[in-house]
Amino acid sequence: MLRVTFLLGGVAAIVLASASLAQAQAPAATPAARSASAPDDGAGAYRSQRYRNLFAERLGLSPADTRRRIERTFQQMFHGDGQEERLYFETGANQNGTLAYITDWANNDARSEGMSYGMMIAVQLDKKREFDALWNWSKTYMLTTDPGNPSRGYYAWSMGTDGTPRAVGAAPDGEEFYVMALYFAARRWGNGKGIYDYQREADAILRGMRHHPVLTATPPFRLRPGDPPFVEPEQPWPSPNNRSEQAKAVKEGKPWPPQRPQRAPSAVTVGPMVDEQHAMVRFVPETHIPGSDPSYHLPAFYELWARWAPPEERAFWARAASVSRDYFVKTAHPATGLGPDRADFDGKPLNSWDGSPGAFGYDSWRTISNWSVDHSWWGKDARQAALSERVQGFLAQQGIDKFADRYTLDGKPLSDRHSTGMLAAAAVGSLAARPGPTSDAFLRALWDTPAPAGEQRYFDGMLYLMSMMHLAGEFRVIDGPSPVAKAR
């Protein structure tokens, strides 16, 4: 079962298609990757208990200014105008309370990525109602429980907003943010009963990511017992993105909908979301699809899992944090700093699904943010400053107000769209980059950019709000009823 990536309006949409792909042979792990030494507390905010507010420090804004901007953006995205602003929608209640989803408006679905991002934003900002409603919807509709589905125990990566599936497989970035958000919730609000025993729920997902049994079955699959089997429709689901694609196809004289080759169903094997040998997260848990996604690597989170996870899991995540730091260096282009959407475990970019060379795409936006937050929280890898400076320097040369949102790894533009989400993630690089005109220019550009609205507000908006929080010192390690530190 091959996941084909269609790049639609600012977010990589992964669509299921049947195909075969040989598992790439990966080299043995490096000595650094094999290291499983006990984690130390580093030299960052986790140790110092201080989170930098770069808007105040470098632009002269006040902490009150940044808090107002963050709260205003939260209210817009969670409770603003339903047509143009909001991403969060409540849909009634069940025995566990209120239900709500975060929607990718342009693709007209709800994704494990966005649901877990929404939960992370909510716990960071102490919004328990919204957190619990998103988690309730995730557990009610997205969790795979049918015993005949080899992805059982995972969360479907894409769902219709009515709770019917758009996919029956999982994407690890959603699971990762679920785990971290739930651990933070346990420490901020304490554990409740049932699905709101946050620590227990996080432990279960984390164990499943590493120890999911290797299961093989032949589609079509169900998410829940009693559901109709999921079969992808011949016509794409209605959405603003698909209407745009249809109009483009008509203009270019191409057929619509795109022709899909007819293939007989073939067996699918699903295993853990991590590769144990290389101590890194996989692109997908389907075993025949090779490699990883650099933007899935979250060493800042792994360091906490090395402390808070069940004891038998901790050494693995300490090792994974070290491996991910090396992987960022291996996958970054030596001139531009840009990394691919997918790479093999040795860091070599994997080709795109159409056979073209691996490129810097929508997933890739997040990678600079991931290593920069790791630098801010833990301060364990001096190389991260140079990585951020390389990416920011390249994008500044392209024009901070006009750089494209996709590139070849050596810096040739692959689109003519300038995206707020990519600007936001690149600005987080200032947490690692040395102070200077380029780093400050990204901070100013983000601060001067309004919160995204309209059709493409999902991925742009999620990254915008989380980036604002990071740069204002308001996205923190939560280890108690209040944030562990004051921003400075």
C-alpha positions as CSV (number, residue, x, y, z in Angstrom):
1,M,0.0,0.0,0.0
2,L,1.8,3.1,-1.2
3,R,1.1,6.5,0.1
4,V,1.1,8.9,-2.8
5,T,1.7,12.5,-2.0
6,F,-0.4,15.1,-3.8
7,L,0.7,18.6,-2.9
8,L,-2.5,20.6,-2.4
9,G,-2.7,24.2,-1.3
10,G,0.0,24.4,1.4
11,V,-0.2,20.9,3.0
12,A,1.0,17.5,1.8
13,A,-2.1,15.3,1.5
14,I,-1.3,11.6,1.6
15,V,-3.6,9.5,-0.4
16,L,-3.8,5.7,-0.3
17,A,-3.1,3.7,-3.5
18,S,-2.2,0.1,-4.0
19,A,1.3,-0.6,-5.3
20,S,4.4,-2.5,-4.4
21,L,7.7,-1.0,-3.3
22,A,10.7,-2.9,-2.2
23,Q,12.0,-2.0,1.3
24,A,15.3,-0.2,0.9
25,Q,18.2,-1.8,2.6
26,A,19.6,0.6,5.3
27,P,23.1,0.6,6.6
28,A,23.9,-0.2,10.2
29,A,23.4,2.5,12.8
30,T,26.4,4.7,13.5
31,P,28.2,4.6,16.9
32,A,26.4,7.9,17.8
33,A,23.0,6.3,17.0
34,R,23.9,3.2,19.1
35,S,24.6,5.4,22.2
36,A,22.0,4.9,24.9
37,S,23.6,6.9,27.6
38,A,21.4,8.4,30.3
39,P,20.0,11.8,29.3
40,D,21.4,15.0,30.8
41,D,19.5,18.3,31.2
42,G,21.5,20.1,28.5
43,A,22.1,23.9,28.5
44,G,18.7,25.2,27.4
45,A,15.4,26.3,28.9
46,Y,14.7,22.9,30.5
47,R,17.7,23.5,32.7
48,S,17.5,27.3,33.1
49,Q,13.7,27.4,33.5
50,R,13.7,30.5,31.2
51,Y,12.1,30.8,27.8
52,R,13.2,33.7,25.6
53,N,10.7,36.1,24.2
54,L,12.5,37.1,21.0
55,F,9.8,39.6,20.0
56,A,10.5,41.5,23.3
57,E,14.3,40.9,23.3
58,R,15.0,41.8,19.7
59,L,12.0,43.9,18.4
60,G,11.3,45.9,21.6
61,L,7.8,44.6,22.0
62,S,6.4,44.0,25.5
63,P,5.3,40.6,26.8
64,A,1.8,42.0,27.1
65,D,1.9,42.7,23.3
66,T,2.9,39.1,22.5
67,R,0.3,37.6,24.9
68,R,-2.4,39.7,23.3
69,R,-1.4,38.6,19.8
70,I,-1.4,35.0,20.8
71,E,-4.8,35.1,22.5
72,R,-6.3,37.1,19.6
73,T,-5.0,34.5,17.1
74,F,-6.3,31.6,19.3
75,Q,-9.7,33.2,19.5
76,Q,-9.7,33.7,15.7
77,M,-8.7,30.2,14.9
78,F,-10.8,28.4,17.5
79,H,-13.9,30.7,17.9
80,G,-13.8,33.2,14.9
81,D,-16.0,33.4,11.8
82,G,-16.9,29.9,10.7
83,Q,-16.5,30.6,7.0
84,E,-13.2,32.6,6.9
85,E,-11.4,32.2,10.2
86,R,-12.2,29.3,12.4
87,L,-10.6,25.8,12.3
88,Y,-12.1,24.4,15.4
89,F,-15.7,23.2,15.3
90,E,-17.8,21.6,18.0
91,T,-20.2,18.9,16.9
92,G,-22.3,18.0,19.9
93,A,-21.5,15.6,22.7
94,N,-21.3,12.0,23.7
95,Q,-21.0,10.2,27.1
96,N,-17.4,11.6,27.4
97,G,-18.5,15.2,26.9
98,T,-18.1,17.8,24.1
99,L,-16.8,16.7,20.6
100,A,-14.8,18.9,18.3
101,Y,-12.5,18.7,15.3
102,I,-9.9,20.8,13.6
103,T,-10.4,21.0,9.9
104,D,-8.1,21.4,7.0
105,W,-10.6,23.7,5.3
106,A,-9.1,23.6,1.8
107,N,-9.2,19.8,1.8
108,N,-12.4,19.5,3.8
109,D,-11.2,16.9,6.2
110,A,-9.8,16.4,9.8
111,R,-6.3,15.1,10.2
112,S,-4.5,13.5,13.1
113,E,-1.8,16.1,12.5
114,G,-4.2,19.0,13.0
115,M,-6.1,17.4,15.8
116,S,-2.9,16.9,17.8
117,Y,-1.6,20.4,16.9
118,G,-4.9,21.8,18.2
119,M,-4.5,19.8,21.5
120,M,-1.0,21.0,21.9
121,I,-2.0,24.7,21.4
122,A,-4.9,24.2,23.9
123,V,-2.7,22.7,26.7
124,Q,0.0,25.3,26.2
125,L,-2.6,28.1,26.5
126,D,-4.6,26.4,29.4
127,K,-7.7,25.8,27.3
128,K,-9.0,22.5,28.8
129,R,-12.5,22.5,27.2
130,E,-11.0,22.7,23.7
131,F,-8.3,20.1,24.5
132,D,-10.8,17.6,25.9
133,A,-13.2,18.1,23.0
134,L,-10.5,17.4,20.4
135,W,-9.3,14.4,22.2
136,N,-12.8,13.0,22.6
137,W,-13.4,13.4,18.8
138,S,-10.0,11.7,18.1
139,K,-10.8,8.7,20.3
140,T,-14.4,8.5,19.1
141,Y,-13.8,8.7,15.3
142,M,-10.1,8.3,14.5
143,L,-8.9,5.4,16.6
144,T,-8.7,2.2,14.6
145,T,-10.3,-0.6,16.5
146,D,-11.5,-3.1,13.9
147,P,-9.5,-6.4,14.5
148,G,-9.2,-7.0,10.7
149,N,-7.4,-3.8,10.1
150,P,-3.6,-4.2,10.5
151,S,-3.4,-0.5,11.7
152,R,-5.6,-1.2,14.7
153,G,-4.5,0.8,17.7
154,Y,-3.3,3.7,15.4
155,Y,-5.2,6.9,14.6
156,A,-6.4,7.3,11.0
157,W,-4.6,10.2,9.5
158,S,-7.5,11.7,7.6
159,M,-11.3,11.7,8.3
160,G,-14.3,13.4,6.9
161,T,-15.7,16.0,9.3
162,D,-18.7,13.8,9.7
163,G,-16.5,11.1,11.3
164,T,-16.3,8.8,8.3
165,P,-12.8,7.8,7.1
166,R,-10.8,9.3,4.3
167,A,-8.0,6.9,5.0
168,V,-7.5,3.8,7.1
169,G,-3.8,4.1,7.7
170,A,-1.8,6.3,10.1
171,A,0.8,9.0,10.0
172,P,3.4,9.1,12.9
173,D,3.5,12.9,13.2
174,G,-0.1,12.9,14.6
175,E,0.7,10.2,17.1
176,E,3.8,12.1,18.3
177,F,2.0,15.3,19.0
178,Y,-0.9,13.4,20.7
179,V,1.6,11.8,23.1
180,M,3.4,15.0,24.0
181,A,0.1,17.0,24.4
182,L,-1.3,14.3,26.6
183,Y,1.8,14.2,28.8
184,F,1.6,18.0,29.2
185,A,-2.1,17.7,30.0
186,A,-1.4,15.2,32.8
187,R,1.0,17.6,34.4
188,R,-1.0,20.8,33.9
189,W,-4.5,19.5,34.9
190,G,-3.9,16.1,36.5
191,N,-5.4,12.8,35.3
192,G,-9.1,12.2,35.1
193,K,-11.1,9.1,34.4
194,G,-11.6,7.1,31.3
195,I,-10.2,8.7,28.2
196,Y,-9.1,11.7,30.3
197,D,-6.5,9.7,32.2
198,Y,-4.0,11.6,30.1
199,Q,-0.9,9.8,31.3
200,R,-2.3,6.4,30.7
201,E,-3.5,7.4,27.2
202,A,0.0,8.9,26.3
203,D,1.8,5.8,27.6
204,A,-0.5,3.6,25.5
205,I,0.1,5.5,22.3
206,L,3.9,5.6,22.9
207,R,4.1,1.9,23.6
208,G,2.1,1.2,20.4
209,M,4.4,3.3,18.3
210,R,7.3,1.1,19.2
211,H,5.7,-2.3,19.9
212,H,2.8,-2.5,17.4
213,P,2.7,-6.1,16.2
214,V,3.6,-6.8,12.6
215,L,0.2,-7.6,11.0
216,T,-0.8,-8.4,7.4
217,A,-4.2,-8.3,5.8
218,T,-5.8,-7.5,2.5
219,P,-8.1,-4.4,2.0
220,P,-10.7,-3.1,2.0
221,F,-10.4,-2.3,5.7
222,R,-12.7,-0.8,8.4
223,L,-11.8,1.6,11.1
224,R,-14.4,0.2,13.6
225,P,-16.3,-3.1,13.8
226,G,-19.5,-2.7,11.9
227,D,-18.4,0.1,9.7
228,P,-18.7,-0.4,6.0
229,P,-15.4,-1.3,4.3
230,F,-13.4,1.8,3.2
231,V,-13.0,2.1,-0.5
232,E,-11.6,5.3,-2.0
233,P,-14.1,6.9,-4.3
234,E,-13.6,7.3,-8.0
235,Q,-14.3,11.1,-7.8
236,P,-12.2,13.2,-5.4
237,W,-14.0,14.4,-2.3
238,P,-15.5,17.9,-2.7
239,S,-13.2,20.5,-1.4
240,P,-11.8,24.0,-2.3
241,N,-8.5,22.4,-3.4
242,N,-10.1,19.9,-5.6
243,R,-12.3,22.5,-7.2
244,S,-9.1,24.5,-8.0
245,E,-7.4,21.4,-9.4
246,Q,-10.4,20.6,-11.5
247,A,-10.5,24.2,-12.9
248,K,-6.8,24.0,-13.6
249,A,-7.2,20.6,-15.4
250,V,-10.0,22.0,-17.6
251,K,-7.9,25.0,-18.5
252,E,-4.9,22.8,-19.5
253,G,-7.1,20.3,-21.4
254,K,-6.3,17.5,-19.0
255,P,-8.8,14.8,-17.8
256,W,-10.7,15.2,-14.6
257,P,-10.7,13.4,-12.2
258,P,-7.1,12.2,-12.6
259,Q,-6.9,8.7,-14.0
260,R,-6.2,6.1,-11.4
261,P,-4.8,2.7,-12.4
262,Q,-7.0,-0.2,-11.5
263,R,-5.2,-2.7,-9.4
264,A,-6.4,-5.7,-7.5
265,P,-6.2,-5.4,-3.8
266,S,-2.9,-6.7,-2.4
267,A,-1.8,-7.6,1.1
268,V,-0.7,-4.8,3.4
269,T,1.7,-5.3,6.3
270,V,1.8,-2.8,9.1
271,G,4.3,-2.7,12.0
272,P,5.7,-0.2,14.5
273,M,6.0,3.5,13.7
274,V,9.7,3.5,14.6
275,D,12.6,1.7,13.1
276,E,14.3,0.0,16.1
277,Q,17.7,-0.5,14.5
278,H,18.1,3.1,13.5
279,A,16.1,4.6,16.5
280,M,14.1,6.9,14.3
281,V,10.5,7.4,13.4
282,R,9.4,5.9,10.1
283,F,7.5,7.8,7.3
284,V,4.6,5.4,7.7
285,P,4.2,2.1,9.6
286,E,3.5,0.2,6.4
287,T,6.6,-2.0,6.2
288,H,7.1,-1.9,2.4
289,I,7.5,1.9,2.3
290,P,11.0,2.9,3.2
291,G,12.6,5.7,5.1
292,S,11.6,8.6,7.4
293,D,10.4,12.2,7.2
294,P,12.9,14.7,8.7
295,S,10.0,16.9,9.8
296,Y,8.7,14.0,12.0
297,H,11.8,14.1,14.1
298,L,11.1,15.9,17.4
299,P,14.2,15.5,19.7
300,A,12.8,18.2,22.1
301,F,9.9,15.8,22.8
302,Y,12.0,12.7,22.9
303,E,14.1,14.1,25.7
304,L,10.9,14.4,27.8
305,W,9.8,10.9,26.8
306,A,13.3,9.7,28.0
307,R,12.2,11.0,31.4
308,W,8.4,10.6,31.5
309,A,7.6,7.5,29.5
310,P,7.2,4.1,31.0
311,P,10.7,3.1,32.4
312,E,11.3,0.4,29.8
313,E,10.8,2.9,26.9
314,R,13.1,5.7,28.1
315,A,16.5,4.5,26.8
316,F,15.1,4.2,23.3
317,W,13.9,7.8,23.2
318,A,17.1,9.1,24.7
319,R,18.9,7.4,21.8
320,A,16.3,8.7,19.3
321,A,16.9,12.3,20.4
322,S,20.7,12.0,19.6
323,V,19.9,10.2,16.3
324,S,17.5,12.9,15.2
325,R,20.1,15.6,15.8
326,D,22.5,13.8,13.5
327,Y,19.7,13.2,10.9
328,F,19.0,16.9,10.7
329,V,22.6,17.5,9.7
330,K,22.7,14.6,7.2
331,T,19.5,15.6,5.4
332,A,20.2,19.4,5.2
333,H,21.6,20.5,1.8
334,P,25.2,21.9,2.4
335,A,24.4,25.2,0.6
336,T,20.8,25.9,1.2
337,G,20.1,24.0,4.4
338,L,16.8,22.7,2.8
339,G,15.8,19.1,3.6
340,P,13.5,16.7,1.8
341,D,10.0,15.6,2.7
342,R,11.4,12.0,2.9
343,A,14.8,10.4,3.2
344,D,16.3,7.0,3.8
345,F,17.6,6.2,7.3
346,D,21.1,7.2,6.2
347,G,19.9,10.7,5.3
348,K,19.8,10.2,1.5
349,P,16.8,11.9,0.0
350,L,14.2,9.5,-1.4
351,N,12.6,10.2,-4.8
352,S,9.1,11.7,-4.9
353,W,6.2,9.4,-5.8
354,D,6.4,10.4,-9.4
355,G,10.0,9.4,-9.6
356,S,11.4,13.0,-9.5
357,P,14.3,13.8,-7.1
358,G,13.3,14.4,-3.5
359,A,12.5,18.0,-2.8
360,F,11.8,20.5,-0.1
361,G,8.0,20.4,0.2
362,Y,5.3,21.3,2.6
363,D,6.2,18.8,5.3
364,S,9.8,20.1,5.1
365,W,8.8,23.6,6.4
366,R,8.6,22.2,9.9
367,T,12.1,20.8,10.1
368,I,13.9,24.1,10.9
369,S,11.4,24.7,13.7
370,N,12.0,21.2,15.1
371,W,15.7,21.6,15.5
372,S,15.5,25.2,16.7
373,V,13.0,24.3,19.4
374,D,15.3,21.5,20.4
375,H,18.1,24.0,20.6
376,S,16.0,26.3,22.7
377,W,14.8,23.7,25.2
378,W,17.9,21.5,25.5
379,G,21.0,23.3,24.0
380,K,22.7,20.0,23.3
381,D,23.9,20.5,19.6
382,A,25.9,23.5,18.6
383,R,25.4,22.5,14.9
384,Q,21.8,23.6,15.0
385,A,22.7,27.3,15.0
386,A,24.6,26.9,11.7
387,L,21.6,24.9,10.2
388,S,19.2,27.7,11.0
389,E,21.5,30.4,9.7
390,R,21.9,28.4,6.5
391,V,18.2,28.2,5.8
392,Q,17.4,31.7,6.8
393,G,20.3,33.0,4.8
394,F,19.1,31.2,1.7
395,L,15.5,32.3,2.1
396,A,16.6,35.9,2.7
397,Q,18.5,35.9,-0.6
398,Q,15.3,34.8,-2.3
399,G,13.4,37.7,-0.5
400,I,11.7,37.3,2.9
401,D,8.4,38.6,1.5
402,K,8.4,36.4,-1.6
403,F,10.4,33.2,-1.3
404,A,8.6,30.2,-2.8
405,D,7.1,27.5,-0.6
406,R,8.7,24.5,-2.4
407,Y,12.2,24.1,-3.8
408,T,14.7,21.6,-5.1
409,L,17.2,20.9,-2.4
410,D,19.8,23.0,-4.2
411,G,17.5,26.0,-4.3
412,K,15.4,26.1,-7.5
413,P,11.8,27.2,-6.9
414,L,9.1,24.6,-7.5
415,S,6.1,27.0,-6.9
416,D,5.2,30.6,-7.1
417,R,3.3,30.7,-3.8
418,H,4.7,32.5,-0.7
419,S,3.2,30.8,2.4
420,T,2.7,32.2,5.8
421,G,3.2,28.8,7.4
422,M,6.7,28.5,5.9
423,L,7.6,32.0,6.9
424,A,6.5,31.2,10.5
425,A,8.5,28.0,10.7
426,A,11.6,29.7,9.3
427,A,11.2,32.5,11.8
428,V,11.4,29.9,14.6
429,G,14.9,29.3,13.3
430,S,15.9,32.5,15.2
431,L,15.7,30.5,18.4
432,A,18.9,28.8,17.2
433,A,20.5,31.3,14.9
434,R,22.8,33.9,16.2
435,P,21.3,37.4,16.6
436,G,21.8,39.5,13.6
437,P,20.0,41.4,10.7
438,T,18.8,38.2,9.0
439,S,17.5,36.6,12.1
440,D,15.8,39.8,13.2
441,A,14.3,40.3,9.8
442,F,12.4,37.0,10.1
443,L,11.1,38.0,13.5
444,R,9.9,41.3,12.1
445,A,8.3,39.7,9.0
446,L,6.4,37.2,11.1
447,W,5.2,39.8,13.6
448,D,4.0,42.1,10.8
449,T,2.1,39.3,9.1
450,P,-1.6,38.9,10.0
451,A,-3.0,35.6,11.1
452,P,-4.0,33.5,8.1
453,A,-7.6,33.5,7.0
454,G,-9.6,32.1,4.1
455,E,-9.3,28.8,2.3
456,Q,-5.7,28.0,3.1
457,R,-5.7,28.9,6.7
458,Y,-5.2,25.3,8.2
459,F,-1.5,24.5,7.8
460,D,-0.5,28.1,7.5
461,G,-2.5,29.0,10.6
462,M,-1.4,26.1,12.8
463,L,2.2,26.8,12.1
464,Y,1.7,30.6,12.5
465,L,0.1,30.3,16.0
466,M,2.6,27.7,17.3
467,S,5.5,29.7,15.9
468,M,4.2,32.9,17.6
469,M,4.1,30.9,20.8
470,H,7.6,29.5,20.4
471,L,9.1,32.9,19.7
472,A,7.3,34.6,22.5
473,G,8.4,32.1,25.1
474,E,4.9,30.8,25.5
475,F,5.4,27.2,24.2
476,R,7.1,25.5,27.1
477,V,7.8,22.3,28.9
478,I,4.8,21.9,31.2
479,D,5.6,20.0,34.4
480,G,3.0,21.4,36.7
481,P,-0.2,23.4,37.1
482,S,1.6,26.5,35.7
483,P,4.3,26.7,33.0
484,V,7.7,25.8,34.4
485,A,9.2,29.2,33.7
486,K,8.8,32.9,33.0
487,A,9.5,34.2,29.5
488,R,12.2,36.8,29.3
